[in-house]
Amino acid sequence: MALQLGALRTALLDAGASADKAEKAAEEAAGHNSDLAKIDAKLTVSMWAGGILFAVILASQAGLWLQVGKLDGQLAAISLTVGKLDTELATIGLQVGQIARSSRGLDK
């Protein structure tokens, strides 16, 4: 005999169904109940795995933001260095201009 839902079989018999029909209906309902239990178990595992995956993604995201913060600091330092170099180049340009003007004055 296959798996059955006894209370359903009894209720169907009490309602006037034949023993054969009540047995088949109870077996079919039990099969659906078993299928639903399997689906529930798979969903539970999937949700658990999804939660772990979500935690891993959040941790990765936090690590990425940390790296972005470090890069931002490095870019700020590079920008400061470039600004200093730009100032030094401007000073050198002024000095070259003064030297050029001086040498023209000597050539005259």
Buried (B, 14 or more C-beta within 10 A) or exposed (E): EEEBBEEBBEBBBEEEBEEEEBBBBBBBBBBEEEEEEEEEEEEEEEEEEEEEEEEEEEEEEEEEEEEEEEEEEEEEEEEEEEEEEEEEEEEEEEEEEEEEEEEEEEEE
